[in-house]
Every structure is written in structure tokens, then in C-alpha cells.
Amino acid sequence: MAGTVWKRLAVFLAAGLAAVAVFLFLIRFDNKYTMSGTLTQDGALVADRTIFEKNGLIWAPYGWHLYPDVLLEPGERGLGYAVYAGQVQSWSVFHRDASPYGQASYRLILEGPEETVAASLWLPEVFSACKVYVNGVLVGQSGEFSPDYRPLVRDLTVSFPLSGRTELLIQAENRSHYYSGMTYPPALGSPQAIAALAAGRAALYALMSFGTMAIALFSLAMWTGGDRRERTALWLAGLTLSFALRVGYPIRLLFGVRHVSLLYALEDAASMAGIWCALGLALELGRLNRCPWAELARRLAFGVMLAAAVVPTLVLPWAPAFTGVYGVLMSVWKLFSALLLTGAVLWSGMRARAVWLAAGVGVYAGGLFLSVVTINRFEPARGAWPDEWGGFVLALCFAALMVDQGLSMAEENRRLNRHLQEEVERQTGQIAGLVGERQKLLSEFLHDLKSPLASLLSYARLVRENNVLLDDRTRGQLDVIEGKSEELARQLRMMQQFNLENPIASRWERLDLAEFLKEFHRRFQPDVEVSGPDFLLELPPYRMPTLHNIWLHVWERVRDFLTRAGTVIAFMSVAVWFLQNFSFSLQMVENTADSVLAQIGGLVAPVFAPMGFGAWQAAVALLTGLIAKEAVVSSMSLFYGFSLTDYAAAGAVMSATFSPAAALAFLAFCALYTPCVAAIATIRREMNSLSWTALALIWQLGVAWLASYAVYQIAVLVL
């Protein structure tokens, strides 16, 4: 056992080190930053004639100047910053509110050959609209600029004549994504080289995407056709399917995508879903489902996956300052998930035969690690990113593990069938021997019975014929003896005929055990239901409670409620005060509308607009009510600045904020929506099902919304 653990650990370390070595090789020889063209002393990128004669290309990560918050016209000069492509992934560093939205210009000077050559520029994923000028001539555009802003993210290829010193100007505008402008180094070369680069990249990612998609479909078919309680194939299908969606972005970018937020929310969610499925598969193969930390790890991974789908589409457009924090959290989660996968493999070393698993996780962990630590220092020129290579190798290793297990199961089935056939033949031989012995025994028995039976009949007939001292009683006894003897003779003849025909011949038929059990269950289910156990409920005798017991019971409940409610109200008041007075950049705000709480409430407030209280204050108060209903009142007092003990001031403020119909609708919603987090936890514990808990939560919120809407509409008509 110890040898197996050390072997698996050695395989894991060897695979991880091999992956790091391969990735370091790619960083050196497949890196846009190390394959850059040379620069002149004044910062111009040299593109000599030999590059175009050999149908080659160069990468252009260096020599750029960035001009934030301005769209320079060709030939115009401005105050810019010398940067390299990818150094500034978001324009938030230039804005006080940390917003990644705005406009910017990028300029690069090319030092081309003296004679004019045909050149092409491959510009990957400019966020989220751009125009490309070469010597003042517009040669390419993606998306539309303000005031009719329409984003379009795609890999843009432009062609132009190149000779001598040439100005390359890129105007960019972003109002829809948390990345801004040009974040990836472009490529410059002959049209044939650029076309081959784009085609090779698309072919590589198509192979990764469609190959893992095929593995996903195969795994899903295995799961649906087998025991659905065994989720190994289902986890593998989820892993490969999410990876296929994740690495399919170069194919999508060939056609261009306008729904930018949804596109990158899909990519982030697919990436996090791959980590969730990889962790679930590792725990399933390692038989760690019942470990105390396994369920927590899976839920954490699932929560991150949901956050990756929701944050880019719902949070970042309203709180762009959170972009940097979101990127850091995603990077930290990638590193942490690599540690979780590593721990799952090492923990399962004594339980599962998972050499392929150890190898795949080692490669994947190395890829995740390098993808985080090489940000802005590595970008693949012709290949894939480290985490993409790691995910592809992990999917292949998991698939190889499944194939290995399938082959082992097939070999085991063949061995069992072979042994079963041998056992059947042995048992058949034994039965045939028993049948032969039975025939022999019956033959001897019949032979032995014939003689005394014949003697008995002969004696009875002789006595009857001689008529010596025969009275009526003796004649009756002779009749009985003759009748019994004839009956016995007849039965002996039947036994002899049965023995000769041998009706117990062996005839083997295939039996579908599942159908047999279904038929057995169908036939005997009514009997089981009828003869079920009786239920007896014995009620205890009723006794009149004493006043002392009533007082103690009421006091304990009231004290417990006041203690818990007071604690929750105090905590929520502090939390709401902090969120109300600080922004996402942790700066004190003077206007409450600029606070974190206002921005969060602004996302939810439109849901309550049909009921007349669509202000962010009311929305946030209802959100705090999920912690405890008592917190709604304290939240409202903080938002509107009245004291809980000053009823006159509270009434004046509320009457100025809520109409009578809106106030009734607000009260109806408060009375009917989800009681608190403790109630949700109780529902989860009693139902023992996340799906039923979610259904109950949706039902309560839906009923509260409909009832509140109905109250508001009726109150508007009546009041």
C-alpha cells in the first residue's frame, strides 16, 4: 500500500515537473514577447524585406505609445505613455473611479523596406470597438464608436502597402467589458504568413474543442446507458464539455461577437465549471465523497462558477471599480483549485488506482500556476495558453483513465464469463452424472420390485384356484392383494417409462435479471402494500400547565428572541452603515447614492418598481431582511436618517417616500417573502435537498411579489 502511494506521488511530481519543463520551453520558443521584432533607437519596429520574402512574420509587443481618454487623429501628437501590448489590460488605472470604460489611442511606428511590399496586420481581440489607420488611411474597423456605440470583438486582419517609415494608429473604445483596448500583441508579416497563422490557430483550437466535445458525448452516453448512480462518466462529460466551450473562443472570434459581456461570462463560467467538474471527478475516482471537506470544496467551486457567470454581466457593468478585485479573485481561485486537485489526488492515493489521474492533475496544476504567474510575460505565438494545455491534457488523462477502467472491466467480464462457462459445464456434468445414477438406481429398484410383486400375484392366484379353506373374509383379502398388486404394477410401469424418457433434460435459457425483478415486483407489490406495518399513535394524557411553567417557557422564548434579534440588528446596522458610506474603492462617500449599497440596490430595485417602491433603499432593506426581518426597520432608519424611537419623524419621512398604495404593497411583500436565512437553513435540513430548498425559496419570493403587486394595483384603484 505504501509503495502504491509513493508510486502515485512520484508520478504526480514527475508529471508536474514535465509540464513545467514543457511550459518553460513554450515560454522561450512560443512566446510573442520573446519573438518580437527589433526596435530602432527611436522606438520604431523594424520590418525588413527578408521577412516578407520568406513569407515570415514578426510580433509587435513593444514600441507602442498609449494615449488614454483621447482619440488621436492620424498625424496628431499628444501626451502618451510608452507601454508594451498587454501591460495595461484595463483603462481603470487612468480613472479616479477605477472604471475600465472610455476611449484611447495606440501608436506604433514601423520601419519598413524601401520598396513597397504587401503587409498584413493580425490584431487579436481589441476591446470592444476599434479603427486601424496606416499613414492616415483607414484600413480596418471593428464595431461602432459613440454616440452609436456597438461593440464587436473579433480577430481583425488588415492588409496595406508597407514602405519606409509608416505610422500605425489604433483607436479603441470600450463601454461593455472589463478589459480595455489592445491587450494582446499583434502580428505583422506577409498576407500568406498571417493567413497561415490564423488558420493554424483555428485548427489547433478546433481540435481541442471538438475533440473534447466528442469525449463529452461519449461520456454522457456511457452515463445514460449505465448505472446513473455512478457519476464518474457524468463528471467527465461536464469537464470535457466545459473545456470545449472554453477553448472554442478563437472559432467564435472568426465571425465576431457583439454580446461582449455574455461572451466572456460564458468563457469565465466554462473555465470555472471545468475546475468544478475536475474536482468532482477527482473526488469521485478517489472515493472521497464522504470526506468532510469534499462537499465543502464542491460547493465552493460551484459558487465560484455561478459568480463567474453573474459578475461580468450584472455586477461589473454597474460597479466597474470591482474589475481589478474580480480578476485577482479569479487568479487566486485558480491557484487554490490547483491545490485542491493536488490534495484530492494525494488523499486518494491509498484508495483509488489513479495513476492517470495523478499525471493529469500534475499537468493541470502546473498549467494553472504558470497561467497566473506569467501574466503580461507570456502569450502563445502559435499554440495555446498554459491552463488550456493543462486542461486539454487533464481531459485526455481522464479519458485515458476511463478507457483503462473500461478495458479492465471488459477483461474482468470476459474472465468471469469464461469462468462462468466453465462452472456451467462442470455443473451440467454433475447433473448429467446424477441423472445417469438416478436412471441406474431406478432400473435396479424396478427390477428388484418385479420379482416379489410377481411372486405375490402368483401366490394369490394359486390360493384362489385351489380353493383350499377359502371363506368370504379370505376371498376379500385376496381381492385387496390382487387389486393393490395390479395398481403397484401399473405405477412401476409408469416409473419405468418415465425413467426411459428422462424428461429432466437440461435446457439453458438466457434470463434478463432486470425484467425478472420488475415482474417479481409487479406481482408481489399488492401483497406487500396490503400486509404493511400498522401505525399506532398513543396520545399522552393531557395535563393542565401551571403558571410557573408558563412563565418560564414564555421568558425563555422572549429572552432568546431579544438576544438573537438584538445581535443581528446590531450587526446588520454596522454592516449597512459601512456599505452605505463607502464605495467599491473603499473611499468615504458624501452622497449615499455613490456607495456600495446603492449600487447593489440599484441592480435589484427595478424588480420592485411595479409595486411602487423601486428605490434602492427599499430594495436593500428587503435584502437585509433575509438575515432577519427585524433588520428591515433598522436599515430604513439608516437610509432615511430617522430614529427608531421618534415615530413622528419616521412617519413623516416614510409618508414622503412611500405612497399609501406602495406602503401597503411593501408591507405585503415583507409579510410573505422568505422569513430569514435560519428558515432557509431549516428547510434545507428538513428536506435534505438543494433543489427543493431552491424551489421553496423561489415559491416564497414569487408569491410575495405577486401578492404585493396585486395589493398595489387594488390600493391604487381604491385609495
Protein Blocks (a to p, Z undefined) as FASTA:
>chain_A
ZZmmmmmmmmmmmmmmmmmmmmmmmmmmmcfklmcccddfkopacddfklmmnopadddf
ehiacdehiacdehiacddddddehkambfklmpfklpabdcddddddddddfbdcdddd
ddehiafbdcddeehiafbdedjddfkbccdddddddddddehjdddddddddfkbfbec
jfbdcddddfklmmmmmmmmmmmmmmmmmmmmmmmmmmmmmmmmmcfklmklmmmmmmmm
mmmmmmmmmmmmmnopablmlmmmmmmmmmmmmmmmmmmmmmmmnopmmpmklmmmmmmm
mmmmmmmmmmmmmmmmmmmmlmmmmmmmmmmmmmmmmmmmmmmmmmmmmmbccfkmmmmm
mmmmmmmmmmmmmgokaccfklccfklmmmmmmmmmmmmmmmmmmmmmmmmmmmmmmmmm
mmmmmmmmmmmmmmmmmmmmmmmmmmmmmmmmmmmmmmmmmmmmnopoiafklmmmmmmm
mmmmmmmmmmmmmmmmmmmnopacccdddddfklmmmmmmmmmmmmmmmmpccddddddd
dddddfklmmmmmmmmmmmmmmmmmmmmmmmmmmmmmmmmpcfkopacfblklmmklmmm
mmmmmmmmmnopacfklmmmmmmmmmpmklmmmmmmmmnopafklmmlmmmmmmmmpcfk
lmmmmmmmmmmmcfblmlmmmmmmmnopaklmmmmmmmmmmmmmmmmmmmmmmmmmmZZ
